[in-house]
Amino acid sequence: MPFNIALSGISAASSDLEVTANNIANVNTTGFKGSRAEFSQVYSSAGQNLSANSIGNGVRLTNVAQQFTAGNLNQTGNNLDFGIAGNGFFTMKDGAGYTYTRAGAFQQDDNGYIVNAMGQRLQAYPPAANGTFDMSTLTDLKLQTGQSPAKATTSVGLLANLPGDAKVPTVTPFSKDDANSYNNATPFTAYDSLGATHSGMVYYVKDAASNVWNAHMVIDGTEAGTPQQMAFTTGGALTTPANGKLNFGAVSPNPGANPLNISIDVTKMTQYGSTFSTSATTNDGYAAGKFSQFDVSKDGIVSAQYNNGQSTVVGQIALATFANNQGLRQLNNTDWAESSDSGQPIRGVGNSGDVGAVQSGQLEASNTADLTAQLVNMIKAQRNYQANAQVISTDDKLTQTIINIRN
């Protein structure tokens, strides 16, 4: 009997060594979750029939339990590397269905999809029409790396101060080519529907009426429409136009594009002191842009960035949690599938509820990266193995002694 008990101990210690060896072998595996060997005592009879002096029949391996503690997040500088600071799994999909992982080392395939080394595609919620995301469906995350279309300028905002003591110009009528026919001017850039840039200028001409100015808009040397009037109170605040918008009419500097119809917002225009100044101009148009990079927020929103300063939201990374992580069915060292024990995935997004934040440019290290702890476990398993081997050796000597006595 002691031979069998010690043999079960050797088998258990060997299993413990194998589990520890696997943990050590995967110390550099991204998103790896270490395992722990769990054992139980063996009896020859049922539990309710055990007597006070019953001796067990040894030990057996009952479970190899995955340990889902988080590993450290390490900076990589690659914006296609994702980590999760907290709970949750990335949702992946291939021909076999959905799987779940903490290993966020992704890359872009030939078709623009975000995939892992096994070709599984990262899942995301698609953008909805109202600026949110459709969380009722999952889609393969695909980066848009083409061009961002141009947007024609429709509004230009001017933040300027006109001198309160300005004099009426000595030359009339207004001519952009004669500086004596106007008082001041503010330049701006306009974009047409094809993204071409055009030079714009708003000229200010003091009117003979008190606190009144006439504004002229010129695009690429051509004056647009008719002059527009601005009036100020004796305190320097704008009163005319009432809505603060100057509308000069359309101008066509580029025959291949739609006519430009630009509204000049002078809401913040003032008339103080004796100095002209322009503090800022704003423009709602922009040229076409090329893809430069993509950005991922902590809540997993992925946006394509273009060199014209624009961005396009392409989706929100779908994360999943489970009621019982230990019930997940392990597919390999970094992929799991749902099971009846784990429960169905609870889908969510990063940085909300019990779901951790998505960290771009970082990877989660193996949670067995602490080699000291693994080596201590290995030493314990080795000593258990040696102790059980010693039991067999001792029992062999006792048996041989008994045999010698009988002879």
C-alpha positions in Angstrom: 0.0 0.0 0.0 2.7 2.6 0.8 4.1 2.0 -2.7 0.8 3.0 -4.3 0.4 6.0 -2.0 4.0 7.3 -2.7 3.5 6.6 -6.4 0.4 8.8 -6.5 2.4 11.5 -4.7 5.1 11.2 -7.4 2.5 11.5 -10.1 1.0 14.6 -8.4 4.4 16.2 -8.0 5.2 15.5 -11.6 1.9 17.2 -12.7 2.7 20.2 -10.5 6.1 20.4 -12.1 4.5 20.3 -15.6 2.1 23.1 -14.7 4.9 25.2 -13.3 7.1 24.5 -16.3 4.3 25.7 -18.6 4.0 28.9 -16.6 7.7 29.5 -16.8 7.8 28.7 -20.6 5.1 31.3 -21.2 6.7 34.0 -19.1 7.0 36.2 -22.2 3.7 35.3 -23.8 1.5 38.4 -24.1 -1.8 38.0 -22.2 -0.9 34.6 -20.9 -2.7 33.5 -17.7 -0.8 31.0 -15.5 -2.3 27.8 -14.1 -2.3 26.2 -10.7 -2.4 22.5 -10.0 -5.1 21.5 -7.4 -5.1 18.2 -5.6 -7.3 16.2 -3.3 -6.9 13.2 -1.0 -8.0 9.7 -2.1 -9.9 7.3 0.1 -10.9 3.7 -0.7 -14.3 4.1 0.8 -17.1 6.7 0.6 -16.9 9.8 2.9 -19.8 8.8 5.2 -18.1 5.5 6.0 -14.7 6.9 7.0 -13.6 5.9 10.5 -11.5 7.9 12.8 -8.4 5.8 12.0 -8.9 5.6 8.2 -5.7 6.2 6.2 -6.0 7.8 2.7 -4.9 6.0 -0.4 -2.8 8.9 -1.7 -3.5 12.0 -3.8 -4.9 12.8 -7.2 -4.9 15.9 -9.5 -8.4 17.3 -9.5 -8.1 20.5 -11.5 -5.6 22.7 -13.4 -7.1 26.1 -12.6 -6.4 29.2 -14.7 -5.4 32.2 -12.7 -7.0 35.3 -14.3 -5.1 38.0 -12.3 -4.0 40.8 -14.6 -0.4 41.1 -15.8 1.5 44.4 -16.0 0.9 46.7 -18.9 4.1 47.5 -20.8 4.6 50.4 -23.2 5.4 49.4 -26.7 5.0 52.5 -28.8 3.0 50.6 -31.4 -0.6 52.0 -31.6 -1.8 48.6 -32.8 -1.0 47.1 -29.4 -3.9 47.2 -27.0 -4.1 46.4 -23.3 -7.0 46.4 -20.9 -6.4 48.1 -17.5 -8.9 46.1 -15.5 -11.5 43.5 -16.3 -12.6 42.3 -19.7 -11.6 40.4 -22.8 -11.2 41.5 -26.4 -13.7 39.8 -28.7 -12.3 38.0 -31.7 -14.0 36.2 -34.6 -12.9 33.7 -37.2 -14.7 31.0 -39.2 -15.3 29.0 -36.0 -17.1 31.8 -34.2 -16.2 34.1 -31.3 -13.3 33.8 -29.0 -12.0 36.0 -26.1 -8.5 37.1 -25.3 -6.3 39.5 -23.3 -3.5 39.3 -25.8 -3.8 42.6 -27.7 -0.9 42.4 -30.1 -2.8 43.2 -33.3 -1.9 44.1 -36.9 -3.6 45.3 -40.0 -4.2 42.8 -42.8 -4.2 43.5 -46.6 -7.9 44.4 -46.5 -7.5 46.9 -43.6 -9.0 44.6 -40.9 -7.4 44.5 -37.4 -6.3 40.9 -36.8 -4.1 38.9 -34.4 -1.3 36.5 -35.4 -3.9 33.8 -36.0 -5.9 35.9 -38.4 -8.8 36.4 -36.1 -10.5 39.8 -36.5 -11.1 42.2 -33.7 -14.7 42.9 -33.1 -16.3 46.4 -32.6 -19.6 48.2 -32.5 -20.3 50.1 -35.7 -21.0 53.9 -35.7 -24.7 54.8 -35.6 -26.3 57.7 -37.5 -26.9 59.8 -34.4 -23.2 59.9 -33.4 -23.4 56.9 -31.0 -22.7 53.2 -31.6 -24.9 50.3 -32.5 -24.3 48.0 -29.6 -26.9 45.5 -30.9 -24.4 44.1 -33.4 -20.7 43.3 -33.8 -18.6 43.9 -36.8 -15.0 43.3 -37.9 -13.0 46.4 -37.1 -11.6 47.9 -40.3 -9.4 51.0 -40.6 -10.3 53.5 -43.3 -6.9 54.6 -44.7 -8.1 56.4 -47.8 -8.6 60.2 -48.2 -10.8 62.5 -46.2 -13.0 64.5 -48.6 -12.8 68.2 -48.7 -15.4 70.5 -47.3 -16.2 73.9 -48.9 -16.0 77.0 -46.6 -19.4 78.3 -45.7 -18.5 80.4 -42.7 -15.5 82.5 -41.6 -15.4 84.0 -38.2 -13.5 87.2 -37.5 -12.3 88.4 -34.1 -11.1 92.0 -34.7 -11.3 95.5 -33.4 -11.8 98.5 -35.6 -10.4 101.9 -34.5 -13.1 104.2 -33.0 -11.4 107.3 -34.3 -11.0 106.1 -37.9 -11.5 108.7 -40.7 -13.4 108.3 -44.0 -10.9 107.3 -46.8 -9.8 110.1 -49.1 -10.3 108.0 -52.2 -13.6 106.7 -53.4 -15.0 104.4 -54.6 -13.4 101.4 -53.0 -10.6 99.6 -54.9 -8.6 96.7 -53.5 -5.7 98.0 -55.4 -5.7 101.4 -53.7 -4.8 101.4 -50.0 -6.3 105.0 -49.7 -9.7 103.7 -50.5 -10.1 101.6 -47.4 -9.0 101.7 -43.7 -8.1 98.2 -42.8 -8.3 94.6 -44.0 -8.3 91.0 -42.6 -7.0 88.1 -44.7 -8.4 84.5 -44.6 -8.2 81.3 -46.5 -11.2 79.6 -48.2 -11.7 76.1 -49.5 -13.9 75.1 -52.4 -15.9 71.9 -52.8 -12.8 70.2 -54.5 -10.5 71.2 -51.7 -8.6 73.9 -53.6 -7.5 76.9 -51.5 -8.4 80.5 -52.3 -7.1 83.7 -50.8 -9.8 85.8 -49.2 -9.8 89.3 -47.8 -12.3 91.5 -45.9 -11.8 95.2 -46.4 -13.2 97.7 -43.9 -14.2 101.2 -45.2 -15.2 103.9 -42.7 -18.6 105.4 -43.6 -19.4 109.1 -43.2 -22.2 108.2 -40.8 -21.0 107.9 -37.2 -19.9 104.4 -36.0 -20.8 102.9 -39.4 -18.5 100.8 -41.6 -18.8 99.2 -45.1 -17.2 95.7 -45.6 -16.1 94.4 -48.9 -15.1 90.7 -49.5 -12.6 89.8 -52.2 -11.8 86.1 -53.2 -8.8 85.6 -55.5 -8.9 89.2 -56.6 -12.7 89.2 -57.4 -15.1 91.1 -55.2 -18.1 89.0 -54.1 -21.5 90.5 -54.3 -22.2 93.9 -52.8 -20.7 95.7 -49.7 -22.3 94.9 -46.3 -22.8 97.5 -43.6 -21.6 97.2 -39.9 -22.8 99.6 -37.2 -21.6 100.0 -33.6 -23.0 101.6 -30.5 -21.3 104.6 -28.9 -19.9 101.9 -26.5 -18.2 100.0 -29.3 -20.6 97.0 -29.5 -21.9 95.6 -32.8 -25.5 96.4 -33.6 -25.7 95.8 -37.4 -26.1 93.2 -38.8 -28.5 92.0 -36.1 -27.5 88.4 -36.4 -23.8 89.2 -36.7 -23.5 87.6 -40.2 -22.3 89.4 -43.4 -23.6 87.7 -46.5 -22.0 89.0 -49.7 -23.3 86.4 -52.2 -21.7 83.7 -54.2 -18.4 83.9 -56.2 -16.9 81.3 -58.5 -13.1 81.4 -58.4 -12.8 77.7 -59.6 -15.0 76.8 -62.6 -14.7 73.1 -61.7 -16.1 73.5 -58.2 -19.4 74.7 -56.7 -19.6 78.5 -56.2 -18.4 79.8 -52.9 -21.1 81.4 -50.7 -19.3 82.4 -47.5 -20.9 84.0 -44.5 -18.6 86.3 -42.5 -19.3 86.0 -38.7 -18.6 89.4 -37.1 -20.4 88.7 -33.9 -17.2 89.3 -31.9 -16.2 92.4 -33.8 -15.7 95.6 -31.7 -14.9 99.3 -32.2 -12.7 100.6 -29.5 -9.7 103.0 -29.2 -7.6 104.1 -32.1 -5.8 100.8 -33.0 -6.9 98.1 -35.5 -6.2 94.5 -34.6 -7.2 91.0 -35.7 -7.0 88.4 -32.9 -8.2 85.3 -34.7 -10.0 83.9 -37.7 -12.0 80.6 -37.9 -12.9 78.6 -40.9 -15.4 75.7 -41.2 -13.9 74.4 -44.5 -10.9 72.2 -45.1 -8.9 70.6 -47.9 -8.9 66.9 -48.7 -6.6 64.9 -46.4 -4.6 61.7 -46.4 -4.7 59.1 -43.6 -1.9 59.7 -41.1 -2.7 57.6 -38.1 -5.5 56.3 -35.9 -6.4 57.1 -32.3 -7.9 54.9 -29.6 -9.6 56.4 -26.6 -9.8 54.7 -23.1 -13.4 53.7 -23.9 -12.2 52.0 -27.1 -13.4 54.5 -29.7 -11.2 54.1 -32.8 -10.8 57.2 -35.0 -8.9 57.6 -38.2 -6.8 60.8 -38.2 -6.1 62.7 -41.4 -3.4 65.3 -42.2 -6.1 68.0 -42.8 -6.9 67.9 -39.1 -10.1 65.9 -39.5 -11.0 62.5 -38.0 -13.5 59.8 -38.8 -14.8 57.4 -36.1 -14.7 53.8 -37.4 -16.0 51.9 -34.4 -15.8 51.2 -30.7 -13.9 48.1 -29.5 -16.2 45.5 -28.1 -15.1 44.1 -24.7 -16.7 41.2 -22.8 -16.8 40.0 -19.2 -18.1 36.7 -17.8 -19.9 35.8 -14.5 -17.3 33.0 -14.0 -13.9 33.3 -15.7 -12.9 29.9 -14.3 -15.6 28.4 -16.4 -14.2 29.6 -19.7 -13.1 26.8 -22.1 -9.4 27.2 -22.9 -8.5 27.0 -26.6 -4.8 27.8 -26.3 -2.7 29.8 -23.9 -4.3 33.1 -24.7 -7.7 32.4 -26.2 -10.9 31.2 -24.5 -14.4 30.4 -25.5 -17.6 30.6 -23.5 -19.1 27.6 -21.9 -22.2 26.7 -19.8 -20.0 27.2 -16.7 -18.7 30.6 -17.6 -22.1 31.9 -18.7 -22.8 34.0 -21.8 -20.5 37.0 -22.5 -21.6 40.3 -20.9 -20.8 42.7 -23.7 -19.7 46.3 -22.9 -17.2 49.0 -23.7 -14.0 50.1 -22.1 -13.8 52.4 -19.1 -17.4 51.8 -18.1 -19.0 49.8 -15.3 -16.9 46.7 -14.4 -15.0 46.9 -17.7 -11.4 48.2 -17.7 -10.0 51.0 -19.9 -8.5 50.3 -23.3 -4.8 51.3 -23.4 -3.3 51.9 -26.9 0.4 51.3 -27.3 0.6 48.9 -24.4 0.6 45.1 -24.0 -0.4 43.0 -21.0 2.5 40.9 -19.9 2.1 37.3 -18.7 0.9 37.1 -15.1 3.7 34.6 -14.5 6.3 37.2 -15.2 7.4 37.0 -11.5 9.9 34.2 -12.0 10.8 34.1 -8.3 7.4 32.9 -7.4 7.4 30.3 -10.2 10.9 29.0 -9.2 9.7 28.6 -5.5 6.8 26.5 -6.8 9.2 24.4 -8.8 11.4 23.8 -5.8 8.4 22.8 -3.7 7.2 20.3 -6.4 10.7 18.9 -6.7 11.0 18.4 -3.0 7.6 16.7 -3.0 8.8 14.4 -5.7 12.0 13.6 -3.9 10.1 12.9 -0.6 7.7 10.5 -2.2 10.6 8.8 -4.0 12.2 8.4 -0.5 9.0 6.9 0.8 9.2 4.2 -1.9 12.9 3.6 -1.1 12.1 3.3 2.6 9.2 1.0 2.0 11.3 -1.2 -0.2 13.9 -1.6 2.6 11.1 -2.4 5.1 9.6 -5.0 2.7 13.0 -6.6 2.1 13.6 -6.7 5.9 10.3 -8.5 6.4 11.1 -11.0 3.7 14.5 -11.7 5.3 12.9 -12.2 8.7 10.5 -14.8 7.3 13.3 -16.6 5.6 
